[in-house]
Amino acid sequence: GKVVSALNLAFISYNEKYNLRTHNYLFWNDGIFSNFLNNKKKVPGRELIKKIIRKVNKEKIFNKIYFFGNLNFNSKKWLQDNLNRKYVHKKLPYANIKVISSISKKTKFEKKSLIILTIPTPKQEIVANEILKKYPTSLIICAGGALNIISGEERQVPNIMSHFYLEWLWRLKFDTKRRLKRLTETSLIFLKIIL
């Protein structure tokens, strides 16, 4: 069934724009809204990915494991050191949603696979929907940049900033132009929802 909890600004706003919730999902608490909307502890995506990797290492649940999106050298090295099963990496170009969506529709996956998407919101949720239409028995994790943080490619948010829910401010240091554009757009959409 569907379990929906407080999410981050990007997901809430882009759900309004793109209708991202078209399948059954398990959402975990992320971002400032996890505290203010339902008073539940934030669960960083990087912790979820680590737990999944540990589970995959213990049990052969999936026919195949895919990383769909971008994997840099450090992320590949981390997976080599921490994932004891082979995986397939399918790279996605830096492109708009239409281009990425058309690529995801044409990509073939094995049934009952674990597919971890490593692209930003809302692209990852739109791609997840496209894949689930064809491969409903697969488990898809929208990981965003979690692997970049786990592998040390991108520095983890300092504890003090995490405590005060200022991850968004810290992450503006990285990929500033794209993140600032997304923050502006999602803030305007969220304001429209409230009004």
Secondary structure, 3 states (H helix, E strand, C coil): CCECCCCCHHHHHHHHHHCCCCCCCECCCCCCHHHHCCCCCCCCHHHHHHHHHHHHHHCCCCCCEEEEECCCHHHHHHHHHHCCCCCEEEECCCCCHHHHHHHHHHCCCCCCCEEEEECCCCHHHHHHHHHHHHCCCCEEEECCCHHHHHCCCCCCCCHHHHHCCCHHHHHCCCCHHHHHHHHHHHHHHHHHHHC
